[in-house]
């Protein structure tokens, strides 16, 4: 009898064909929506492998209803939706998709940074409204970028890719990470390690690229925003809960920073009340990895991890921890 894989959302090309070509039986949620907790439990109950999304909570209670389960392949580089220690304690491997979405997410961070800095959102809405009066020397003046300081919070693969793109704007790059990078990597990136406090106080642009954990949750709280420049532009392509979004609404409304660009949200898919009414924030629907090459590579990496573990071999990209 073939091993069974349960897939919680429809996948982009090459889809589940990689798994079927390996001789696995695949069962899927055919609807492009998050599963309820009961639906997820029912789907995984007789599965040998689970290919899941960030919206799927995977913990010991879920694993306990799936006695055949051997591997959970998360369709993401992050894994804050999974209790990795508890799942592995029950003999189930956990994998992620690092590397393959780095450039796509860094590109999106820069798209948001540029859009927020140069008022692309309100400008696009003005043109679409049919009420644009034409060019004006005082219309929608934004923040200059060339030669300014970019602060990167979280200098993993994506943070480094964001830093590399700053060269085209002759920006000074500072960063904060759990640990400083090796000197040769700092030299290659042109980046300087600083404290979180200095990063917030001195940066003209702040890019959040850190994973979500107990230390990073609400790293941008009221006190942190109070340290930022009133001309600062904030971008978040990491995790929504890096920011206290209720505070962010107040900060943007009061123009205590200039603008923000968000691709992730604290209560995703719900957007904190007040954000969508503000003109100085650009809101994207979690598009970080949404280019055709990155998403195809994510599908293939999840599939490879499942195939390897079910064959009794080590996974290609196990989750840290």
QUIJO-V405675 format. One record per pair of residues at least 4 apart in sequence whose C-alpha atoms are under 6 Angstrom apart, sorted by sequence separation. I is the first residue (numbers start at 0). J is the second residue. If there is no record, write none. Layout:
i->(I	I)
j->(J	J)
//
This chain:
i->(10	16	19	34	40	57	59	87	109	111	112	113	114	118	119	154	185	197	198	211	212	219	308	18	34	86	87	114	126	153	154	165	185	211	250	288	307	308	125	308	307	304	304	173	175	172	173	174	175	76	173	174	175	3	7	8	9	44	47	48	75	76	175	260	2	3	4	5	6	7	44	47	48	52	70	72	73	75	76	258	259	260	261	262	1	3	5	9	43	46	47	48	49	50	51	52	69	70	71	72	73	148	150	152	154	258	262	263	1	8	48	50	51	58	70	145	146	147	148	149	150	151	152	153	217	218	219	220	262	56	57	58	117	145	146	148	150	216	217	239	116	145	216	217	231	232	234	238	239	240	59	116	200	215	217	229	230	231	232	233	234	235	236	239	248	53	59	200	204	229	230	232	234	236	199	203	204	205	206	207	208	209	229	204	206	208	207	4	3	4	3	4	5	6	7	2	4	150	158	105	150	149	148	151	105	148	149	150	151	152	153	101	105	149	152	153	115	115	115	111	121	115	107	104	104	103	100	100	99	96	94	94	95	93	94	93	72	12	18)
j->(14	20	23	38	44	61	63	91	113	115	116	117	118	122	123	158	189	201	202	215	216	223	312	23	39	91	92	119	131	158	159	170	190	216	255	293	312	313	131	314	314	314	315	190	192	190	191	192	193	95	192	193	194	23	27	28	29	64	67	68	95	96	195	280	23	24	25	26	27	28	65	68	69	73	91	93	94	96	97	279	280	281	282	283	23	25	27	31	65	68	69	70	71	72	73	74	91	92	93	94	95	170	172	174	176	280	284	285	24	31	71	73	74	81	93	168	169	170	171	172	173	174	175	176	240	241	242	243	285	80	81	82	141	169	170	172	174	240	241	263	141	170	241	242	256	257	259	263	264	265	85	142	226	241	243	255	256	257	258	259	260	261	262	265	274	80	86	227	231	256	257	259	261	263	227	231	232	233	234	235	236	237	257	233	235	237	237	46	46	47	47	48	49	50	51	47	49	198	208	157	202	202	202	205	160	203	204	205	206	207	208	157	161	205	208	209	258	259	260	260	278	281	287	287	288	288	288	293	293	297	316	317	318	317	318	318	301	295	302)
//
